[in-house]
Every structure is written in structure tokens, then in C-alpha cells.
Amino acid sequence: MNSINLQQTLKNAVATKSCGRSKSPKYLFLMFLALLLWLPLPLGSNRPWAWAIMEIWIFIIAITWLTGFCLAKFQINQAVKNSLPAIICWFLWLLIATIQFLPIPLGVITALSPKLAAIQQQAGLWQTYNMLPASIDSHAAFTEWLKGVAYLLIFIMTLLLVEGRKRIKTLAWVLVCSGVLQSIIGIALIVSNSSHSSASGTFINPNHYANYLIMTMAVGIGLILSGLNEQKEKRYFKQFIIKFLRVLFSYKTPLRIFLVTIVSAIITSHSRMGNASLIIGLFIAGLISLQSYKKQKSTIAIILLSFILLDLLLIGSWVGLDKVVKRIEATKISQEIRVQVVKDTLNLSKDFWITGSGMGSFSTIYPRYKSHTTKKHFRHADNDYLEFLSETGIVGFLLLGIPILLSLKTAIKLQQKSQDPLIKGLSFTVTMATTAMLIHATTDYNLHMPANAATFMVLLALPSVLMGNMVLKHNKKVIY
């Protein structure tokens, strides 16, 4: 009885506190949603003018919110407080990265990066300047730094603007609809134009297109799971068949049709690692999810298995399993240029292991380390881990990676401890999307694509948003 009274007292206290706090204005939330819809449309925002629009857009939203905060119209919520470790890590990364475009004493450059100091000396810069940026390309470093600020603001604005169940669901539906729109565009271009052999939507690269769709698909599956109720299952064959039919033909049929469309587009992208990361990410997140749903294991298994089978079925039928298999068989690891680029980038990272060669400098510095004879110009390393390591050093690499692991850890914990279907469902979303992203990052540079990186930041903020808006029944504590 005392425990029940204590819980009710906590709920009343939070309710009283929330009544005195003004929720972030709806128009800012709508502006934020419009930004998320816009990001993939202009070539994945992977052009200077496109990412400039992203930066200006999120800066306006952030400045408007900050103005309201200064006028005491609204305040920092619990979601931001939950994410303080991640925010601090990324802020420190941005702070340290300023030395890559702001001049610092030459002695400091020598101490931090002897290789960079030697290159600058060879170029005759030390005879002309007393202070220089700690980067191969300071202009590129500043460009990437501005993107980093925009990504951090997108993360923080997700925490501040997505308040309450209604806004959480709205955000999720907007991301799913964006994925459906991209899927329709990608498939339509293939059907209408024979020159398009692989779907890419409004993206340039089919791999980045597939990665973006996987994130939106994870959100859609999370919405389906959020509609499940933890009711005791009846272990009879008849009930199993009825449940199976209900899963296939439930009131969520429109959402399932949306997800089938997204799966079809992912497959028609013919992205090897895209399809692999989808299946592996779904499988790993599914295993974790099965441990958290105590009374709905068979339903969860049916839902997740249906998507894996659907993926394989579509690949093997009208999309063409033979195309994917042939691409895999044609790939000889020892001869693949991408593998050689990875080896070269490892050598590059050894020379700039503390603070890196400078953000955005890979295309400039890589020719010094290129060991293959191909004439192809590499703007990226085809491996997000190695590119971040070579450009930001071990310090920047850790500061960037720790928040991702913290978000993943929180999502898994929420699945296991929360009884709220929405929390469990969208925590599954974060687990699946993060797992797929970490897998795909081994062979591509999706996190260097503005639309992908920004959307991923939104998903990384979700666990703290869920903690800040829902009741965790596991420890009888109300978190707002």
C-alpha cells in the first residue's frame, strides 16, 4: 500500500510540475518535422547548397527556442538532462575540432601531430606563418564542423521538441512517410527508365539510399510493436493460427503495406551491405526483443520473421536473387579496391592518431597513401570508422562513438524494463537502426551523408525522449 501511495504521489508531483511548464511551441515542432522530410530530397542534402539549407534551418529553430527559453516561456526538460553525457561528448568533440580550422602555435602542432608539422614544413608554410590550423585542409574542416554543430542541434531539438506521446508518434509517422516517399520515387524511376538499374530515390548512391530506408523501416516496425498488448498467450494451435492471421491482416495493414514498399525499394537498390545489414540488424534486435516481451513471444517472432521472409522472398522472385548473388560471387576480397583503401587508411590513421588529419581532409591526404593503381578519386574511405579515425584521431573517434553506444544501451534497457508498448516498440527501432548502421559503416560512409547522419541523430535521441515522457514501471519511478 505504501508503495502504491508513493507512486501516486510521484505521479501527482510530476503532473503538477508539468502543468507549470509550457511545452515547446507546436510551430517549432512542425518546422522540425518539415526539415526531416526535406533532408533526403535534395540528393540526400549532399551538396554545399543543400547542407547549407539544413544548417540555416536548424539554426533558426534552435535560436527561436533559445529566445523563448531566455524569456522564460519554456525550459529544459528531463530528456535533455538524460542525454547530458552524450551532449557533453559531442560538445567536447566540436570544441577540440576547432583547432583544425583556427590557427594555433606551431609548437602545439608539432606535439599533437608530427606528421602534419612535417607536411606543413615541406609546403613552406612555417617560413610564412607563426600559427596554423592543425589540419591538412582547414576550409574542409570548418565546413564539416558546421555540419557537426547542425547535427548536435538536431539531436538537442529532438529532445526539446518531441514531448508527449502524440508528438513521439507523429515524429515516427513522418519518418515512415518519408521512407515510403523515397521508396515510391526509387521504384518509379526504375520502372519508367531502363537506364536506372538500381533504385536510389533522390539519393546519388544506392547504398546511402538503402541505409536511409532501413532507418525508416525500423521506425515502422517499432510502431507495429507499439500496438501490442502484454496479454497472456494461449498455447493452442487454433489460437496460433488466429494470431498469425490477425498479424497479417490487422488494422495496421496500411502500415504493413508501407513497410513492404520500403523493403521492396531496399532490395531494388541492389545494395549488398544494405540488404545484409537489414537482415542482421532485424535479427539481432529481434532476439533482444524476444527477451523483453514475456507474454507475446510468438507474436513478436511472427512479425519479425515475416519481414525477414518477405525480404528474402522479394529478392528471390521479381527483384532477382541471382543479381545479388552474382555481385557477391564476383567480389574477390583480395582484389577489391575497397579493401586496399581500408589498408591505406589504416596507415594514414597511424600517422595522425592523436587529433587526425582534419575533418573533410581524406580526399586531400589520401593520394599520399594510395597503394593501388586505379585512377578513381576517393572522396571517402568507404568505411566510416576508419575515416573518422583518420580525420579526428583516437580522441575524436571515442568522443563520437561513446554517445552511440550509450543510446543503444539505453534502448536495450528500456525494452527489458518498461511495460509501455510505445517505449518497447520504439526502443526496438533504435536497437535495429543502430545495429544496422554500425554494420553498414564497415563498408560505406553513410554517416558522412547529411540526410542519413541527421536522421540517425534523431533516432539516437529517442531513448532519452522516451525516458523523459513515459512512466517506467520497473522501478516505480516517474520520469519526465
C-alpha positions in Angstrom: 0.0 0.0 0.0 2.8 2.4 0.9 4.5 1.6 -2.5 1.2 2.5 -4.3 0.8 5.7 -2.4 4.4 6.7 -3.1 4.0 6.0 -6.8 0.8 8.1 -6.9 2.5 10.9 -5.0 5.3 10.9 -7.6 2.8 11.0 -10.4 0.9 13.9 -8.9 4.1 15.8 -8.3 5.2 15.4 -11.9 1.8 16.3 -13.1 1.9 19.5 -11.0 5.3 20.3 -12.3 4.4 19.7 -15.9 1.4 22.0 -15.6 3.7 24.9 -14.7 5.9 24.2 -17.7 5.0 25.3 -21.1 5.5 22.7 -23.8 7.7 23.8 -26.7 5.5 25.6 -29.3 3.8 23.5 -32.0 5.1 25.6 -34.9 8.7 24.8 -33.9 7.9 21.1 -33.9 6.2 21.4 -37.3 9.3 23.2 -38.6 11.4 20.4 -37.3 9.3 17.7 -39.0 9.4 19.7 -42.2 13.2 19.7 -42.0 13.3 15.9 -41.6 11.1 15.5 -44.6 13.2 17.8 -46.7 16.7 16.4 -45.9 16.6 13.4 -48.2 15.0 15.2 -51.1 17.9 17.3 -52.5 20.3 14.4 -53.3 20.4 13.4 -49.6 21.4 17.0 -48.8 24.9 16.0 -50.1 25.6 19.3 -51.9 27.0 22.5 -50.3 23.8 24.5 -51.0 21.7 21.6 -49.6 23.6 21.2 -46.3 23.7 25.0 -46.0 19.9 24.9 -46.1 19.9 22.2 -43.4 22.3 24.3 -41.2 20.3 27.5 -41.6 17.0 25.7 -41.0 18.1 24.1 -37.7 19.9 27.2 -36.6 16.7 29.2 -36.9 14.7 26.6 -34.9 17.4 26.5 -32.2 17.7 30.3 -31.9 13.9 30.6 -31.8 13.7 28.1 -29.0 16.6 29.7 -27.1 14.9 33.1 -27.3 11.7 31.6 -25.8 13.9 30.0 -23.1 15.5 33.4 -22.3 12.0 34.9 -22.0 11.1 32.1 -19.6 8.3 30.7 -21.9 9.7 27.2 -21.7 12.5 25.4 -20.1 15.0 22.5 -20.4 13.2 19.2 -20.0 14.2 15.9 -18.4 15.0 14.4 -21.8 17.9 16.8 -22.2 19.2 16.0 -18.7 19.0 12.3 -19.6 21.3 12.9 -22.6 23.8 15.2 -20.9 26.7 12.6 -21.2 26.1 12.4 -25.0 25.8 16.1 -25.4 29.0 16.7 -23.4 30.9 14.2 -25.5 29.8 15.8 -28.8 30.3 19.3 -27.5 33.9 18.4 -26.5 34.4 16.9 -29.9 33.3 20.1 -31.5 35.5 22.1 -29.1 38.6 20.1 -29.8 37.8 20.2 -33.6 38.2 24.0 -33.6 41.9 23.6 -33.7 41.5 22.1 -37.1 40.4 25.4 -38.6 41.6 28.0 -36.1 45.3 28.9 -36.0 47.3 27.5 -33.1 51.1 27.8 -32.3 53.4 25.7 -34.4 54.9 24.1 -31.3 51.5 22.7 -30.4 51.0 21.3 -33.9 54.4 19.5 -33.6 53.4 18.0 -30.2 50.0 16.8 -31.4 50.8 15.7 -35.0 54.5 15.5 -36.0 53.5 14.2 -39.5 51.2 17.2 -40.1 54.0 19.5 -38.9 56.4 17.9 -41.4 53.9 18.3 -44.3 53.4 22.0 -43.4 57.2 22.5 -43.3 57.6 20.8 -46.7 55.0 23.2 -48.1 56.9 26.2 -46.8 54.1 27.3 -44.5 56.3 27.5 -41.4 58.5 30.1 -43.1 55.5 32.3 -43.7 53.2 31.8 -40.6 53.7 31.7 -36.9 50.4 30.0 -36.3 48.5 27.5 -38.4 45.4 25.2 -38.1 46.0 21.6 -37.2 44.6 20.3 -40.4 45.5 19.4 -43.9 42.5 21.3 -45.2 41.2 24.0 -42.8 38.4 25.0 -45.1 37.1 21.5 -45.3 37.5 21.2 -41.5 35.3 24.3 -40.9 32.7 23.0 -43.4 32.5 19.7 -41.5 32.5 21.5 -38.2 29.4 23.5 -39.2 27.7 20.2 -40.1 28.7 18.8 -36.7 27.1 21.8 -35.0 23.9 21.2 -37.1 23.8 17.5 -36.2 24.2 18.3 -32.5 21.4 20.9 -32.6 19.2 18.3 -34.4 19.8 15.9 -31.6 19.1 18.5 -28.9 16.0 19.8 -30.7 14.7 16.3 -30.9 15.0 16.2 -27.1 13.3 19.5 -26.6 10.5 19.5 -29.2 9.4 15.9 -29.1 7.4 16.0 -25.9 4.5 13.7 -25.1 3.1 10.5 -26.8 1.3 12.4 -29.6 4.5 14.1 -30.8 6.5 10.9 -30.5 4.0 9.1 -32.7 3.8 12.0 -35.1 7.6 12.0 -35.5 7.6 8.3 -36.1 4.9 8.5 -38.8 6.7 11.4 -40.5 9.9 9.3 -40.8 7.9 6.3 -42.1 6.1 8.5 -44.7 9.5 9.9 -45.8 10.8 6.4 -46.3 7.6 5.5 -48.3 8.0 8.6 -50.5 11.7 7.7 -51.2 10.7 4.1 -52.0 8.0 5.1 -54.4 10.4 7.5 -56.2 13.1 4.9 -56.4 10.9 2.2 -57.8 9.1 4.5 -60.2 12.4 5.7 -61.7 13.4 2.0 -62.3 10.0 1.2 -63.9 9.9 4.3 -66.1 13.6 4.5 -67.0 15.6 1.4 -68.1 18.9 3.3 -67.5 18.3 3.0 -63.8 19.5 -0.5 -62.9 19.4 0.2 -59.1 16.9 2.2 -57.1 18.4 5.3 -55.4 15.4 7.6 -55.0 16.6 11.2 -54.6 20.0 10.0 -53.4 23.0 9.7 -55.6 24.3 6.4 -54.2 22.0 3.3 -53.8 23.9 2.3 -50.7 23.1 5.5 -48.9 19.5 5.2 -50.1 19.2 1.7 -48.7 20.7 2.8 -45.4 18.2 5.7 -45.1 15.3 3.4 -45.9 16.4 0.8 -43.2 16.2 3.5 -40.6 12.7 4.5 -41.6 11.7 0.8 -41.8 13.0 0.3 -38.2 10.6 3.1 -37.1 7.7 1.5 -38.9 8.3 -1.9 -37.2 8.6 -0.1 -33.9 5.1 1.4 -34.5 3.7 -2.0 -35.2 5.3 -3.4 -32.0 4.0 -0.4 -30.0 0.4 -1.6 -30.7 0.9 -5.0 -28.9 -0.6 -5.6 -25.5 1.1 -7.8 -23.0 -1.7 -10.3 -22.6 -1.2 -13.9 -21.7 -0.9 -16.2 -24.7 -2.9 -19.3 -25.1 -0.7 -22.1 -26.4 -3.1 -23.8 -28.8 -2.7 -24.4 -32.5 -6.0 -22.8 -33.2 -5.1 -19.6 -31.3 -1.7 -19.6 -33.0 -3.3 -19.7 -36.5 -5.8 -16.9 -35.5 -3.0 -14.8 -34.1 -1.0 -15.3 -37.3 -3.9 -14.2 -39.5 -4.5 -11.2 -37.3 -0.9 -10.1 -37.6 -1.0 -10.4 -41.3 -4.4 -8.7 -41.8 -4.7 -6.4 -38.8 -5.9 -2.8 -38.6 -2.3 -1.9 -39.1 -2.5 -3.2 -42.7 -1.7 0.3 -44.2 1.5 0.5 -42.1 2.5 -3.0 -43.2 1.9 -2.1 -46.9 4.2 0.9 -46.3 6.8 -1.3 -44.9 6.5 -3.8 -47.8 7.1 -0.9 -50.1 10.2 0.2 -48.2 11.5 -3.4 -48.2 11.0 -3.6 -52.0 12.9 -0.4 -52.5 15.8 -1.6 -50.3 16.0 -4.8 -52.4 15.9 -2.9 -55.7 18.8 -0.8 -54.6 20.9 -4.0 -55.0 23.0 -2.8 -52.1 24.8 -5.9 -50.8 25.6 -4.5 -47.3 22.3 -2.6 -47.3 20.3 -5.9 -47.5 22.8 -7.7 -45.2 22.6 -5.0 -42.5 18.8 -5.0 -42.8 18.5 -8.8 -42.1 21.3 -8.9 -39.5 20.0 -5.8 -37.7 16.5 -7.1 -37.7 17.6 -10.5 -36.4 19.8 -9.1 -33.6 17.1 -6.6 -32.5 14.5 -9.4 -32.7 16.5 -11.6 -30.4 16.8 -8.8 -27.8 13.1 -8.0 -28.2 12.1 -11.6 -27.6 13.8 -11.5 -24.2 11.8 -8.4 -23.3 8.3 -9.5 -24.4 7.3 -12.1 -21.8 3.8 -12.8 -23.0 4.0 -12.0 -26.7 7.0 -14.0 -27.8 5.1 -15.9 -30.6 3.6 -12.7 -31.9 6.9 -10.9 -32.0 8.5 -13.9 -33.7 5.8 -13.9 -36.4 6.1 -10.2 -37.1 9.9 -10.2 -37.3 10.1 -13.5 -39.2 7.5 -12.2 -41.7 9.8 -9.3 -42.6 12.9 -11.4 -43.0 11.0 -13.9 -45.2 9.4 -11.1 -47.1 12.9 -9.6 -47.8 14.2 -13.0 -49.0 11.1 -13.8 -51.0 11.2 -10.5 -52.9 14.9 -10.8 -53.5 14.3 -14.3 -54.9 11.3 -13.5 -57.1 10.7 -10.3 -59.1 13.8 -8.4 -57.9 16.3 -11.2 -58.7 18.3 -13.1 -56.1 20.7 -14.0 -58.9 21.8 -10.4 -59.3 22.7 -10.1 -55.6 24.4 -13.5 -55.6 26.4 -12.7 -58.7 27.6 -9.4 -57.2 28.7 -11.3 -54.1 30.4 -14.0 -56.1 32.1 -11.5 -58.3 33.6 -9.8 -55.3 37.1 -11.2 -54.7 38.2 -9.9 -51.3 41.9 -10.0 -52.3 41.3 -7.9 -55.4 38.7 -5.5 -54.2 40.0 -1.9 -54.4 37.8 -1.1 -51.3 39.9 -3.4 -49.2 43.1 -1.8 -50.3 41.6 1.6 -49.5 40.9 0.3 -46.0 44.6 -0.8 -45.6 45.8 2.6 -46.9 43.5 4.4 -44.5 44.9 2.4 -41.6 48.4 3.5 -42.5 47.1 7.1 -42.7 45.5 6.8 -39.3 48.8 5.7 -37.7 50.4 9.0 -38.8 47.6 11.2 -37.4 46.5 9.0 -34.5 46.0 11.7 -31.8 43.9 14.5 -33.4 43.6 13.3 -37.0 44.4 14.9 -40.3 41.4 17.2 -40.1 37.7 16.7 -40.8 36.9 16.6 -44.5 40.6 16.1 -45.4 40.5 12.5 -46.6 40.3 13.3 -50.3 43.2 15.6 -50.0 45.6 13.5 -47.9 44.7 10.0 -49.3 46.7 10.3 -52.5 49.9 10.3 -50.4 49.0 6.9 -49.0 47.3 5.3 -52.1 49.0 2.0 -52.9 46.7 0.8 -55.8 47.0 1.9 -59.4 43.3 2.8 -60.1 42.7 6.3 -61.3 39.5 6.6 -59.3 39.4 9.6 -57.0 38.3 8.7 -53.4 36.5 11.4 -51.5 35.7 9.0 -48.7 37.2 5.8 -47.2 34.2 3.5 -47.7 34.4 2.9 -44.0 33.0 5.3 -41.5 35.1 4.0 -38.6 38.4 4.4 -40.4 37.5 7.8 -41.9 36.5 9.3 -38.6 39.6 7.8 -37.0 41.9 9.2 -39.7 40.3 12.6 -39.7 39.7 13.2 -36.0 42.2 10.9 -34.3 41.6 8.5 -31.5 40.3 11.3 -29.2 37.6 12.4 -31.7 36.7 8.8 -32.6 35.9 8.0 -28.9 34.0 11.2 -28.3 31.9 10.5 -31.4 31.3 6.8 -30.6 30.6 6.8 -26.9 27.1 8.6 -27.2 26.1 6.0 -29.9 26.8 3.1 -27.5 25.1 4.9 -24.6 21.9 5.4 -26.7 22.0 1.7 -27.8 22.5 0.6 -24.2 19.6 2.8 -23.0 17.3 1.4 -25.8 18.0 -2.2 -24.8 17.4 -1.4 -21.1 14.1 0.3 -21.9 13.0 -2.8 -23.9 13.8 -5.0 -20.9 12.4 -2.9 -18.1 9.5 -0.9 -19.5 5.9 -2.2 -19.7 4.8 0.6 -22.0 4.2 -0.7 -25.6 5.3 2.5 -27.2 8.6 2.6 -25.2 9.3 -1.1 -26.1 8.4 -0.6 -29.7 10.4 2.5 -30.4 13.3 1.2 -28.3 13.3 -1.7 -30.7 13.5 0.9 -33.5 16.7 2.4 -32.0 18.3 -1.0 -31.5 17.6 -2.2 -35.0 18.6 1.1 -36.7 21.8 1.5 -34.7 22.8 -2.2 -35.2 22.2 -1.9 -39.0 24.1 1.4 -39.1 27.1 0.0 -37.2 27.2 -3.0 -39.6 26.8 -0.9 -42.7 29.5 1.6 -41.6 32.2 -1.1 -42.1 31.8 -0.9 -45.9 30.4 2.6 -46.5 30.3 6.2 -45.4 26.6 6.8 -44.6 27.4 8.9 -41.6 29.0 11.4 -43.9 25.7 11.9 -45.7 23.7 14.8 -44.2 20.3 13.2 -44.6 21.5 9.9 -43.1 23.5 11.4 -40.3 20.7 13.8 -39.3 18.1 11.1 -39.2 20.4 8.9 -37.2 20.8 11.7 -34.7 17.1 11.9 -34.3 16.9 8.1 -33.6 19.8 8.3 -31.1 17.8 10.9 -29.2 14.7 8.7 -29.0 15.7 6.7 -25.8 16.1 9.8 -23.8 12.9 11.3 -25.2 11.0 8.1 -24.2 12.5 8.2 -20.7 11.6 11.9 -20.4 7.9 11.4 -21.3 6.9 8.0 -20.0 6.5 6.0 -16.8 9.0 3.3 -16.1 7.1 0.7 -14.1 10.1 -1.4 -13.4 11.5 0.8 -10.6 8.2 2.5 -9.7 9.6 5.8 -10.8 8.1 8.6 -12.9 10.5 10.2 -15.3 9.6 13.3 -17.1 
